C-alpha cells in the first residue's frame, strides 16, 4: 500500500546529466545510413555483433549475451530518468509544510535490468534502481518446461493489483502515478504469483500469495525484512480486452483487482499508514498522511476501465479500501482518477494482451531531424482524487488536476512536461483547509 517510504530526492544539480542526454539525442538523430539506403524504423533494428570466447554478443533493444552452445541467453537493459522543475506552494501549504519547495532536481531512476533464460528451462529477471538507495525492484524466476509450474513466478515482484500500478514506470502517460494509486496500490513483495490467459487472449487473470515485506533496499536486508514481515497478502486480478469491430487500434479494457491483507497477530509492528506524494517526487512532503495506526486486516478493491480509439484514449480506476482496526474501528478510504490522451502524430497506446496492461509507445517516425522526422507527440489531461478520512482517522483529502505533453523520440527515449495543480482540500495532521500548490516538471528519459 501507500505506506512505503518515499524515495529520497537527489541533492545533485541536473545540468550535467541534461547536457549528456541532449548530446545522445543529437547523436542518435543523425541518419546512420548513406543516401539511398533504407532508414531503420527504430533503434532496435540495428544490430552489432561480436563473438567473444564462448559467447555471442549483439545489440538489439539492449545488450544480448548468448552462450555459444545456447546454454544461456541474457539481455541487459536500463532506464535513466532525470527530473527537473519548480514547485510553487500557496501560503497555507508553505506555512504548514515549510520544506515543500526545497528541491528542484531529482535523479528519479537509474535502473539496470537483467533478463535471462538458462538451458531453455529457467527464466529469470533481476532489476535494481541505483538512484534510490540501490532499491531492488523485480527479482524472480520461473520454470519454462514444467507444465504445471511454467505460469508460476517465484521471488520479489509486483502484486497483481491496479492497471496503472502494473504498467511500467517508463511507459506511463504522466510522469508519476495518480494520487490513489500512490496511496492504495500494493507494492512489490516476495511471494508466488500465477498468471494465465483465457480464451482467444481476451481474458487474463492472476493470483498470488505474498509476504508483506515491502521493497528491498539491498540483498543484505532481504532476510531481515522477511523476519520482520507484518503479515501476508492474497491478491488477484482479472481483465477483459475486446476489440471494436475487430480493429486492433480500437478496444475496451475492463478489470478488477482485489487484495486481502492478513496481519501477524502479537507483533508490535502490526501498524500501517497510508500516504501519498502530490504526484511528484521533486518533494518529499506527503500532503496526505494518516499516520500509523494498528490494524487487524484490510480489504482493497480496484475497478479498471480503458478505451482506446486510434490516437485517442481514456483510462480510469476507482479504489476502495476497507480496514478493521483495534483502535480506529472500521475506516473506509477511497479515491479515483480519470485521464484522456491524444497522439498528435497518429500513434496509438500499445496494449499487452498477455498481462492486461499498456506497454511501450513506438513512434511511427522516430526522431531523425535531418530527414524531417521528429518522433511522436502526445497531450494528456488527468483529474485524480484521494480521501484518507474515516472513522476518526484524518489523513486528508486531495484533488489534483494534471496536464501533460510527451515527446517520444524513440521507443524508450522521451521528454515529458507535466503541470500539476495540487488542491489539498482538507488535512488535520497538520491542519490545512483548501491549500494549493503549482508544480511544473520536466523529465528526460533514456532507455535501452
N, C-alpha and C positions, 0 to 999 in steps of 0.2 A: 504494500500500500504506500501511501504518500509519506510515510514516516521515515523513509530512508534519508540519511543525511545529505545535504546539498553538496554538489561538487565545489571545491574551493575555486575562487576566482583568481586568475593569474595576476601577478603584480607587474609582469614584464610588458614593456611597450611593444605594440604590434607592428610598428612601422617597418622593421627589417623583414619580418615574415611576409608582410604585404608586398614589399618590393620583389621578394623572391617569387611569390605567387604570380605577380604580373609578368616577371621575366619568363616563367614557364609558359604562361598563356601566349606570349608573343612567339616563343619558340614553337609551341605546338600549332600555332596558327599558320606557320609557313608551309606551303604545299610541299610534301616530300617527294613528289613525282615530277619528272620533267614534262615539258609541254607536249601534249599529245597522248600522255599516258593516263590511265584511269585513276581518278582520285579515290581514295578509300572513303567509305561512308562513315567510318568510326575508327577510333584508335585501336579497338580490339581486332581489326582485320589485319594489322601489321604484325608480322612475326619475325623475330630474330632468333636464330637457333644456334646452339653451341653444344658440342659433345665433349664432356669433361669426365675422364676416368670412366666410372661405371654409371654415369648419369647423363641424361639428355635434358638440356636447359633451353627454354624458349619463352618468349613474351607474348601473351595473349590475354588481355584484361588482367594483368598481373604476371608475376614470375612463376613459371611452371617448372617443376623439377621431377622428372620421371626416371625411375630405375631402368637400367639397361635391359633387364630381364622382366620388366613390367611387374616387379615385386612391390613397388610403391609408386604413388603419384601424389605430388603435393602442389598446392598453389599458395603463393604468398601475396597478399594484398594489403591495402591500408587505406586510411582516410585521415585527412587533416582538415580541421575546421578552425578558422580564425575569426573571432567576433570582435567587432568594434561598435561603438555607439555612444549615445548620450541619454542620460536619464534626468528628467526634469520633474520633480515632485512638487505638488502643491503644498501650501503652508501646513495643512493638517498632517500630512504624511511626513513632511520634513521635520516637523516638531516632534512627532511621536516615534519616528524611525530615523534617527539622525545619521545613520550610516547607509541609507538607501542609495545615495548618489556617489558612493566612494570610488567606484571603478568605472572605466570606460573602455577596457580592453580585456579579452579573455581568450586564451588558447583552449577552445571548447573541447576539441577532441584531437588526439594523436594516437590513432588505433593501428595496431599491427595484427593481422589475421592470418592464420594458417589453416587451410582445409586440406584434407588428405584421405587417401584410401590405401590400406595395407593389404597386399596379397589378394586384392579383389574381394576381401572378406569384411574388413572393419573400416568404417568411415568415421572420421573424427574432425572436430573443429575446435580451435583454440584462438581466443581473441582477447587482447589486453589493451587498455587505454592508458598510455603513459602520461597523458595530460592531467589525469585525475588520480593521483597517488597510486599509480600502477594498478588501477582497478581492473580486475578480471571480469570480462563480460561472459561470452559463451565458452564453455569448456565441457564438451560432451562427446560421446561416441555411440555408434550403433552397429549391429551386425547385419551385413547385407545379404548373406546367403542362407540364413536360417529363416524358414518361412514364418514361424511364429514370432521371431524377435526382430525382423527387419524393419518393422514400423515403430519399434520402441527406441527412445533415446534415453541414455543414462548420463547423468552429470549435472552441471550447472548451466541453467538455461532459463529463458522466459517462460512464465506460466501462460497457458493459452487463454488470455483474458484481454479483450478490447482490441478493436481493429487498429486504432492509432498507436496503441502501446506495442503491438506486434510488428507494425510497419517499421522498417529500419530507420534510424535517425537520419541517415544520409538520403532517404527517399521521401521525407516529409514535405508537405506543401509549404508549411510555415517552419520557421527556424526552430521553434520549440513546440512541444505538445500542448494541448489545451488545458485550461485550469483543472477540470475534473479528472482528466487523465493523469495529470501530475499528482492529484490528491488521492485518487481511489484505485488506480490500476495496480495490479500485482507486480512486484519487482521480479528480478531473476532470483531463483532459489535452486537449491540442489535437490534433485529428485528423479523421477521416472515419468516419461511422457509418451503417450501413444497417439499417433496421427494416422488418419485414414481418409479415403475418398469414397463418395457414394457413386451412384450410377451416372455414367457419362460425364464424370468430372464436375457435375453441378453442385454436389454436396460435399462439404468437408466437415470432419469432426475430430476433436482432440480432447483427451482427458489425461490428467496426471495427478500424482501424489508428490508433495514437496515438503521438505523440512523448511521451516521458516527461519532461514539463516541470514537472508539479505545478501547484498553484494560483498564479494571478497576483495579486500584491498590488495592482498597478495597471497601466494600459495601458502606461505608460512602461517597465516592466520586462519586458514580454512578449518583445520582440526579444532581450533579454539571456538570458532563460530558454530561449528556443528555441536560441540558440547554445550554451548550457551544458547542453543536454539530456544525460542519461546513457544514453539508448537509446530503444527504442520497444517498444510492446506490440501484440500481436494478441489481441483479446478477443472472446468470443462468448457468447451466452446463448440458451437455448431454454426455453419454458414451455408447459405444457399445463393448460387450465382445463376442468373438466367439472362441469356441474350435476347434482345428485342428483334424479332423478325430475322433471327439467325445472323445478326450483324455483330462482329467481334468488337466494334467500336461503340456499340450501344447496348448497355446492360444494366441490370439492377443487382445490388448486393444486399442481402439480409443476414443478420447474425445475432446470436445471443450468447453471452458468456456468464458463467456462474462460478463463484468460489465460496467454500465454507472453510473457515479457519478454526481449528481446534487449538486451544491454549493448554500447555502443560500445567496441570494443577500443582500447587505447592511451591511454585517458583516465584521468587521476588521480581524476576524480570518480566512477568506477565503484565506488562503495561504497553500501551500503544498510544501513538498520537498521529493525527492527520494534519497535513500542512501542504502548502503549495506556494511556489515562487510565482511572481506575476508574469509568467510565460517568458521569462528572460533570465539567463544565467550571468548577466552583467551585474547583478546584485546578489548578495547572499541573504537579503532580507525577505522573509516569508510573511506576506501580509495576512495570509490565512494560517492559523495555527491553533489547534485545540489544546495544546499542552498534553502531558502524559496523564492517562487515567487507566485504572485496572479494567481488565476485560476477561470475560468467560469465553465467548466465541462471537464470531461475526458471520454474516451472510452478505455477499455483494453480488448484484446482478447488473448486467450491462446490455442494452439493446443497440444494435448497429444497423445503419442504413446508408447506402450509397447509390447514386445514379450517375451513369456516365453516358453522354451522347456526343460522340466525336470530341471536339476540343473543350466541351463544357462538362463540368462535374459538380455534384453536391455530395457532401459527406456529413453524417451526424451520428451522435451517440448520446444516450441518456443513462446515467448511473444512479443506482440506489444502493445504499449501504445500511444494513440493519444490525445493530450491536446489542449485546447483552452484557452489561457491566454491573459488578457488585456495588459500585459506589455511585454510578450515574444512571442506573435504571436501564431503559431501552431506547437510547437515542437513535435517530434516523437522519442520515446525511444524504444529500443528493446533488446532482449537477448535470450539465449537458453542454453540448456545443453543436453548432452547425456552421458549415462554411461552403462557399462556392468558389470554383476556379475556372479560368478560361485561358486556353492557349491562343495567343495572337498569331502564332505561326502554324497552326493546324495540327499540332500533335494531340495525342490523347493520353490519359493516365493509364499506364500499363497495369494489368491485373494478373496476379499469380494465382491461378485456379487451384494449384496444389495445396496452398496454405491459406487461401481466402484473404489475401492482403494485397495492397498496392505495392508496386515494385519500381525499379529504376527507369526514369524518363530518358529516352534516347532521341535526341534532336533529329528531325528529318534531314536537316542540312547542318552538320557540325561546323564549329567555328573555323572558317577559312576566309578571313577578310580579304586576302589577296586575290581570291576568285569570287568575291561577292557573297560569301556565306557567313552568316552572323549567329548561327545557333538558334535556340528556341526561347520564346518569351512567354511568361505566364503571369496573369494577375489573379489575385485571390482576396477574399473578404471573409472574416470569421467573427462570430459572436459566441462567447463562452460564459458560463456561469457555474459557480460552486457555492453551496450552502453547508457550512460546518457548524450550524447551530442546532441544538436539540437536547431536550431533557436535562437542562442545567448546564450543558456544555456550550460555550460561546466562542467557537473558533472563528466566526466571522462569515460574512457573505461578500462575494466579489463578482463583478461583471466586467468583462473585458471586450473591447472592440479592436480587431486587428486587421490591418491591410498589408498585403504583400506583393512584391514584384520579384520574379525569379528569372534569371538569365542563365539558361543551360548552354554551356559552350560545348561540352562533350557529355557522354553518359554519366560520368561521376565527377564532373567539374562544373561548378556553377557559382554564380554570385547572387546573393539574396538580400533584399531590402525589406525590412519589416517596420511598421509603425504600430504601436500598441497604446491604446487609451485604457489604462487600468483604473477602474472605478471601485474603490473599497466602500461598499455600501454600509458595512457595519463590522465593527470589531470591538471586543471588550477586553482583550489582553494584548496590548494596551487598548484603551477606549478611543475609538475613532468613529465618526459618522460622516459619510459622504466625502471621503478623502480621494484624491485622484493623482495620477502621475502620467506623464507623457514619456514614452520610451521609443527611441529611434535606434534601429540596429542594422548593421551591415555584416554579412558573413561571406568569407571567401572559402570555398570548399574545393578540395582537390583529392581525388581518389584514384586508386589503381588496383 
